């Protein structure tokens, strides 16, 4: 399935690059996406395809289709959230962006109905998700300097500073 999505990425790239076959070929022969998808088994191709498709819809002024596709991309992985702000800035119908929560909320409700898990417990886990703090970058350096005794408060502060710096 991941390989199918990785190949499908070629179509939005083709149209977003104004039918530039060279751009498509560069992605098609990119060994990194092949390794990540087929050897590591990571599912980055699914949110990437959905994100690029949402950009395609956005450029065609199909804003609701774009937002719902982006919503599905956010449901599969959270990183497409990082690109919402530029889209909101360019969009005329900013109120439609409330639909970004559509698929994540629908699937949370479905999960809650299928499994005995309260919705608030699921939302609490999402809100407090740590990711892989300390795996690389400044967080890894901070952990090394503090001999892996970094305060949870400092971890939260570093996350917040990064998000504020990214948005600004």
C-alpha positions in Angstrom: 0.0 0.0 0.0 2.8 2.4 0.9 4.5 1.8 -2.5 1.2 2.5 -4.3 0.9 5.8 -2.6 4.6 6.5 -3.3 4.0 6.0 -7.0 0.7 8.0 -6.8 2.7 11.0 -5.5 4.0 11.4 -9.0 0.6 12.7 -10.3 0.3 15.7 -8.0 4.0 16.5 -8.5 3.4 16.4 -12.3 0.5 18.9 -12.0 2.0 21.1 -9.3 5.2 21.4 -11.3 3.2 22.6 -14.3 3.7 19.2 -16.1 7.4 19.3 -15.8 8.5 15.7 -16.4 12.0 16.4 -15.1 10.6 17.1 -11.6 8.5 14.0 -11.7 11.6 11.9 -12.8 13.7 13.3 -9.9 11.1 12.2 -7.4 10.5 8.9 -9.2 14.1 7.9 -9.0 14.7 9.3 -5.5 16.3 6.5 -3.5 15.3 8.0 -0.2 11.6 7.6 -0.7 12.1 4.1 -2.0 14.2 3.2 1.1 11.8 4.9 3.6 8.7 3.2 2.0 9.9 -0.2 1.1 12.8 -1.0 3.5 11.8 0.9 6.6 8.1 0.5 6.0 7.2 4.0 7.1 3.9 5.4 5.9 5.1 8.9 4.9 3.9 8.3 1.4 0.3 8.4 2.4 0.2 11.8 4.1 2.6 13.2 1.5 0.3 12.1 -1.3 -2.7 13.5 0.5 -0.9 16.8 1.3 0.2 17.3 -2.3 -3.3 16.4 -3.5 -4.7 19.1 -1.2 -2.2 21.6 -2.6 -3.4 20.7 -6.1 -7.0 21.2 -5.1 -6.0 24.5 -3.4 -4.4 25.8 -6.6 -7.6 24.8 -8.5 -9.7 26.9 -6.0 -11.4 23.8 -4.8 -10.9 24.9 -1.2 -13.3 22.5 0.5 -11.8 19.5 -1.3 -8.4 20.8 -0.4 -9.3 21.2 3.3 -10.9 17.7 3.5 -7.9 16.1 1.8 -5.6 17.9 4.2 -7.8 16.8 7.1 -7.3 13.2 6.0 -3.5 13.8 5.7 -3.5 15.2 9.2 -5.4 12.1 10.4 -2.7 9.8 9.0 0.3 11.8 10.4 0.4 15.1 12.2 3.1 16.9 10.2 0.8 18.4 7.6 -0.5 20.7 10.3 2.8 22.6 9.9 1.5 23.8 6.5 -1.9 25.1 7.5 -0.8 28.7 8.2 0.4 29.5 4.7 -2.8 28.1 3.2 -5.0 30.1 5.6 -3.1 33.2 4.7 -3.7 32.7 1.0 -7.3 31.5 1.2 -10.2 33.8 0.8 -12.7 31.5 2.7 -10.9 31.2 6.0 -13.9 29.9 7.8 -13.8 26.6 5.8 -10.6 25.7 7.7 -12.8 24.6 10.6 -13.3 21.4 8.6 -9.6 20.5 9.1 -10.8 18.7 12.2 -13.4 16.6 10.3 -11.5 13.3 9.7 -9.5 13.3 12.9 -12.6 13.8 15.0 -14.8 11.4 13.0 -12.2 8.6 13.3 -11.7 9.4 17.0 -15.4 8.9 17.5 -15.4 5.7 15.5 -12.5 4.4 17.5 -14.2 5.2 20.7 -17.3 3.4 19.6 -15.4 0.3 18.4 -13.2 0.0 21.5 -14.1 0.9 25.1 -12.0 4.1 25.2 -13.5 7.4 26.3 -13.1 10.2 23.7 -11.5 12.5 26.3 -8.8 9.8 27.0 -7.9 9.7 23.3 -7.8 13.5 23.1 -5.7 13.7 26.2 -3.1 11.3 24.7 -3.0 13.4 21.5 -2.6 16.6 23.5 0.3 15.2 25.5 2.0 13.2 22.8 5.8 13.7 23.2 7.0 12.4 19.9 10.6 11.4 20.0 12.1 14.1 22.1 15.8 13.6 22.5 16.4 11.6 19.3 18.2 14.3 17.4 18.9 18.0 17.2 18.8 20.5 20.1 16.8 18.2 22.3 19.5 15.5 22.0 22.2 18.1 22.9 20.1 19.3 25.9 19.7 15.7 27.2 23.5 15.1 26.7 24.5 18.3 28.5 22.2 17.5 31.5 23.4 13.9 31.6 19.9 12.7 30.6 18.3 14.4 33.7 16.4 17.1 31.8 13.4 18.4 33.6 10.0 17.7 31.9 9.3 21.4 32.3 12.3 22.3 30.2 11.2 19.7 27.6 7.8 21.3 27.3 9.4 24.8 27.2 11.7 23.7 24.3 8.8 22.3 22.4 6.8 25.5 22.8 9.7 27.7 21.8 10.2 25.6 18.7 6.6 25.9 17.7 6.5 29.6 18.3 9.7 30.1 16.3 8.3 27.9 13.5 5.1 29.8 13.3 6.7 33.3 13.6 
